[in-house]
Structure formats: C-alpha cells, structure tokens
Amino acid sequence: MSVQTDAKNIIEKLKPHALQLIKISLCSASPKEIWSSKFVGKPYWPKEKEYPTTKDGSPLLLLAQINFEEVPELTGYPTKGILQFFISGDDAYGLDFDTPLDEIIDKPNGYRVVYHNSVIKDPSILESDLPVATNDSDLPITTECSLKFNLTQEIPSPTDYRFEQVSGDIYELDDEVCEYLFDNLDASGSKIGGYANFTQSDPRSYEKSKENWILLFQMDTEEFDDIDIMWGDCGVGNFFIQPESLSECDFSRVWYNWDCC
C-alpha cells in the first residue's frame, strides 16, 4: 500500500471520534465593550466581587475573556455568561513546577478561571481600576484584541493521547505515514473544546487519574497583524476540566498547563 492509503485508513478509523469545537480567530480591532470577548486587556469585573490574586496578594492578569453571548452554541459548554482565564505575569506564566498537581488544581496560585453566570452591562457598577498586561508583562500576549468564533469539528490529532487509543502508537508506524498524519491532522490554534495540541506530550497520558479531563480552552502561539502570541519557544497553553464540572458550570477546579519546544 502507498503511504497515503495507509494514512487515510487510519484517518477513517478516527472519523467516528470527531469532536465539535469553537475555533478562535484574532481581530486587530479593539473590543467594543469591557464585557466583550478578548485576549488580555481590562477584564470585566463587578465591583463587589473579590479580584483573583496569588497567595502573596499580587493581582493576576487577564489572559482571555469569553462572552458566550458572542459564541456559537457548543454542546456541553456554557451558552451565556463570561468565562475568564487569569494567570500570573511571571516568567513561568503562573505555572507551578514544584507543587503536586492535585494540590495546584484544588488551590491554584498562579492562575484562576472565573465564571460570571450573568453579565452586568452597566459600566458604573463595574470595576475600572484593574491591572492589565503591558508590553513589559511576562505574558504570552500583551496586545488587547477582540475575537471571532467559528463552530467546526476535528478528529484526534497525534498530539492528543486519545489518538493512540484509537489507532495505536503513531511512532510504531512507518516514518512517512507518521509524517503524513502529523502534517494532516492538526489540533493547533486557539479554541474552545476539541482536541488538545502540545509541542511535547499530552500530560494526561502520564497522569492516569486525569485521562477523563477534557479541553476547556486552548491558546496557541500565532501571529496576526501586529498581534503576537508566544508561549516560551513557540509553545501552547491548555486549560482542562472534568466533564461533570463543565456541565454544572463549576470552574473552581481547572488544570492549567503549557509547554514549548
């Protein structure tokens, strides 16, 4: 058989495992409102709510804000409200390499995921004096930008541990077949849901108790006009959640990870 035939046979096996997702595209235009979807910038925040900080009291910075009123409906994910992702502006982007993973998930220090079930569209009762990313911030992105969303679907890529469950170890395949699959099954890009992308390996493959955690949000390295997203050396950031927590819109336990080349 030819390389393409072997690869396409594998792709046919993967097709029944396709997942829907929301692809996120950058827009150079500024967000219209403080409650609009965006990457970085000033977060939507009601004045009466306690703002997220590290354990030493340092304020976290907004990485991404998703207003689900602006997003096509994705089964299992919120259909309203605002979901925000905050991280610490340090050279590790808020990732803790020294604390056990379960402890980090239960009591995160360098990151937080916050969900606002209802959206207040009255700037007078929203906080206006909050920290924002600047060009000097240690964040993957520092230029505020608005977002566009597109509902689509994808099958497992070789970077997601579930590929191996369906098709076996990709590295046991012929080198040319392996290369074809990596080139044609792509989980890169920023997204809500779907299959995860990694520059190294899927951490769920060696955290067996976390295999059921699914991708909540992914921000990938990319360039668009004057906007740059860069996780270390061309890496990618992922936020995972348990399906039962997602179904209840409970974002108190989210697993944050990023890797780079």
Secondary structure by P-SEA (a helix, b strand, c coil): ccaaaaaaaaaaaacccbbbbbbbbbbcccccccccccccccccccccbbbbbcccbbbbbbcccccccccccccccccbbbbbbbbbccccccccccccaaaaaaccccbbbbbcccccccccccccbbbbbcccccccccccccbbbbbbccccccccccccccccccccccaaaaaaaaacccccccccccbbbbccccccccccccccccccbbbbbbccccbbbbccccbbbbbbbbaaaaaaccccbbbbbcccc
